[in-house]
Every structure is written in C-alpha cells, then in structure tokens.
Amino acid sequence: MKIEQDILDGLQKRLARIEGQVRAVRTMIEDGRECRDIITQVSAASTALDQVGFRLLSAGLQQCLQDPKQAKRDGFDLEEVEKLFLKLA
C-alpha cells in the first residue's frame, strides 16, 4: 500500500513527539516523580501511538475504497483492513 507523502510526514512528526514523551517518562521515573504524573504521561504517549496506527489504517482504508481491485492485489482488501482495525481496538 502506498501512503501519501503528506500523511507520512505528519506521522513522522507525531512519532518524534512520542519519542520525546517516552524519554520524558523515563526521566520522570529516574527522578522519582509522582506516580500520577508518570501515569498521565504514559497515557498520553500511548494514546498518541494509537492515533498513529489509526491514521495509517484510515489512509489504507481510503485507498482500499477508492480502488478495491488494486487494494486486493496489494493484499489490503476489506478483510485485511478489518483484521488490522481489530488489532488496534
């Protein structure tokens, strides 16, 4: 499946922010920060990572619906989209 470059660029930016969040969580743990603060940051990073997955899936679904025959040849038919969605759910 070919994903548009602007979508990939946005995902790269989001992943860079997630990396920063994860580093911050590690520092918070090393510094002995309050549990609730750490959990809040872990939750934010987890949600952001889920959004990356759903954005990728959304792009794939759009492509699949625009050209179902090509999507099937690429191994990305609606059944595969459903399986991927359930992995993220």
GISUL-V283176 format. One record per helix or strand of 2 or more residues. SS is the DSSP state (hx for helix, st for strand). FROM is the first residue (numbers start at 1). TO is the last residue. Records with the same first field share a line. If there is no record, write none. Layout:
SS=FROM-TO + FROM-TO
This chain:
hx=5-30 + 35-66 + 68-73 + 78-88
